[in-house]
Amino acid sequence: MRAGVIGAGAWGTALAQLLAADGAHVRLWALEPDVVEAVNRDRANPLYLPDISLNAGIEATSDMADMADRDLLLVVCPAQHLRSVVAQAPAGVPLILCSKGIEAGTHLLMSEVAAQAQPRSPIAVLSGPTFASEVAKGLPTAITLACADAALAARIAARIARPAFRPYLSDDVIGAEIGGAVKNVLAIACGVAEGAGLGLNARAALISRGFAEMTRFGLARGARVETLAGLSGLGDLVLTCSSTNSRNFSLGKGLGEGQPAAALLAHRRTVAEGAFTAPVLREAARASGVEMPVVEAVCALLEDAAPLPQVIDALLARPIRAE
């Protein structure tokens, strides 16, 4: 299967590196002309994935028409731009969605957005605990590949699997997506705890209670518990809630240190998806009657609706209830 990657940020570039590791030709679509030039001329993407020498099989382009000869397209663009990007992709080619989020306004997951934008294209989702730099370096990684079509999932898995990159198959597309979207918001909360010096007890509480929120919301949207407890849910949650390598954790750490959200977001070239997902997730949860107090707290901090001590006190003062 001739593979293409749409989106040349850190994760998209790392996936292109992975797919080209066996000498295969991989076409990488980038929005920025300077990224295209750097990949083709210097075998590097210093803007998004510095210090990684890219495989010779990667060819970058900024023309979506160049993706028409691909048998498989990995879509790795910011979640709020996925609809417009997918609409430009060649019709009928299987799309593997690697973006994590919920569309503003519609509350649709990425697979639902893609199905509207490209109704003729089969859809799969790739999600799980992955830092781009580690995948690009060939460090051991396991990930969920979710697809309703078992035969297509098997073909995709055969194309992307490597000795150090192990996909686990699932047919629960919704569950895989919800885990990836919600964990970004919860990672901000854990970063806040780190930045505010609240301690490891607080972080552990946020991870576990955040997972409970993820599960409630996932079940309301039709996800399965075992998916949420797997790589694309709990696995990804643990990773992104534990390291400043996570853009979302790093954003939360800045908030916990007292920096305003607007300033933190203004100086970022890379996207902290949780900042955009949080208010959409809050709206979707309220519409579904799902209680998500940690998500509500993150929104309050991102919107500067309340000072951090007040937000923390509100969480701790919630009524005692059964776990």
FENHUZI-V177108 format. One record per residue. N is the residue number from 0. SS is DSSP state (H for helix, E for strand, C for the rest). PHI is phi as a letter, one per 30 degrees, with the letter a starting at -180 (none if undefined). Layout:
N/SS/PHI, N/SS/PHI
//
This chain:
0/C/none, 1/C/d, 2/E/c, 3/E/b, 4/E/b, 5/E/c, 6/C/j, 7/C/c, 8/C/d, 9/H/d, 10/H/d, 11/H/d, 12/H/d, 13/H/d, 14/H/d, 15/H/d, 16/H/d, 17/H/d, 18/H/d, 19/C/c, 20/C/d, 21/C/c, 22/C/j, 23/C/d, 24/C/d, 25/E/b, 26/E/c, 27/E/c, 28/E/c, 29/C/b, 30/C/d, 31/C/c, 32/H/e, 33/H/d, 34/H/d, 35/H/e, 36/H/d, 37/H/d, 38/H/d, 39/H/d, 40/H/c, 41/H/c, 42/C/h, 43/C/a, 44/E/b, 45/C/d, 46/C/d, 47/C/c, 48/E/b, 49/C/d, 50/C/i, 51/C/c, 52/C/d, 53/C/d, 54/C/d, 55/C/d, 56/C/d, 57/E/d, 58/E/c, 59/E/c, 60/E/a, 61/C/c, 62/C/c, 63/H/d, 64/H/d, 65/H/d, 66/H/d, 67/C/d, 68/C/c, 69/C/d, 70/C/c, 71/E/a, 72/E/b, 73/E/c, 74/E/c, 75/C/b, 76/C/c, 77/C/e, 78/H/e, 79/H/d, 80/H/c, 81/H/d, 82/H/e, 83/H/d, 84/H/d, 85/H/d, 86/H/d, 87/H/d, 88/C/d, 89/C/d, 90/C/d, 91/C/i, 92/C/d, 93/E/e, 94/E/c, 95/E/c, 96/E/d, 97/C/c, 98/C/d, 99/C/b, 100/C/l, 101/E/b, 102/C/d, 103/C/d, 104/C/i, 105/C/c, 106/C/i, 107/C/d, 108/E/d, 109/H/d, 110/H/d, 111/H/d, 112/H/d, 113/H/d, 114/H/d, 115/H/d, 116/H/d, 117/C/b, 118/C/d, 119/C/d, 120/C/c, 121/C/d, 122/E/b, 123/E/b, 124/E/b, 125/E/c, 126/E/a, 127/C/l, 128/C/d, 129/C/b, 130/C/c, 131/H/e, 132/H/d, 133/H/d, 134/H/d, 135/H/d, 136/C/d, 137/C/i, 138/C/d, 139/C/e, 140/E/b, 141/E/b, 142/E/a, 143/E/c, 144/E/c, 145/E/c, 146/E/a, 147/C/d, 148/C/c, 149/H/d, 150/H/d, 151/H/d, 152/H/e, 153/H/d, 154/H/d, 155/H/d, 156/H/e, 157/H/d, 158/H/d, 159/H/c, 160/C/d, 161/E/b, 162/C/e, 163/C/c, 164/E/b, 165/E/c, 166/E/d, 167/E/c, 168/E/d, 169/E/a, 170/C/c, 171/C/c, 172/H/d, 173/H/d, 174/H/d, 175/H/d, 176/H/d, 177/H/d, 178/H/e, 179/H/d, 180/H/d, 181/H/d, 182/H/d, 183/H/d, 184/H/d, 185/H/d, 186/H/d, 187/H/d, 188/H/d, 189/H/d, 190/H/d, 191/H/e, 192/H/e, 193/H/d, 194/H/d, 195/C/d, 196/C/i, 197/C/d, 198/C/j, 199/H/d, 200/H/e, 201/H/d, 202/H/d, 203/H/d, 204/H/d, 205/H/d, 206/H/d, 207/H/d, 208/H/d, 209/H/d, 210/H/d, 211/H/d, 212/H/d, 213/H/e, 214/H/d, 215/H/e, 216/H/d, 217/H/d, 218/H/d, 219/H/d, 220/C/c, 221/C/j, 222/C/d, 223/C/c, 224/H/e, 225/H/d, 226/H/d, 227/H/d, 228/C/d, 229/C/c, 230/H/d, 231/H/d, 232/H/c, 233/H/d, 234/H/e, 235/H/d, 236/H/d, 237/H/d, 238/H/d, 239/H/d, 240/C/c, 241/C/b, 242/C/a, 243/C/d, 244/C/d, 245/C/d, 246/H/d, 247/H/d, 248/H/d, 249/H/d, 250/H/d, 251/H/d, 252/H/d, 253/H/d, 254/H/d, 255/H/d, 256/C/d, 257/C/j, 258/C/d, 259/C/d, 260/H/e, 261/H/e, 262/H/d, 263/H/d, 264/H/d, 265/H/d, 266/C/c, 267/C/c, 268/C/d, 269/C/d, 270/C/c, 271/C/c, 272/H/e, 273/H/e, 274/H/d, 275/H/d, 276/H/d, 277/H/e, 278/H/d, 279/H/d, 280/H/d, 281/H/e, 282/H/d, 283/H/d, 284/H/d, 285/H/d, 286/H/d, 287/H/c, 288/C/i, 289/C/c, 290/C/d, 291/C/b, 292/H/d, 293/H/d, 294/H/d, 295/H/e, 296/H/d, 297/H/d, 298/H/d, 299/H/d, 300/H/d, 301/H/d, 302/C/c, 303/C/h, 304/C/d, 305/C/a, 306/C/d, 307/H/e, 308/H/e, 309/H/d, 310/H/d, 311/H/d, 312/H/d, 313/H/d, 314/H/d, 315/H/d, 316/C/c, 317/C/d, 318/C/e, 319/C/d, 320/C/b, 321/C/d, 322/C/d
//
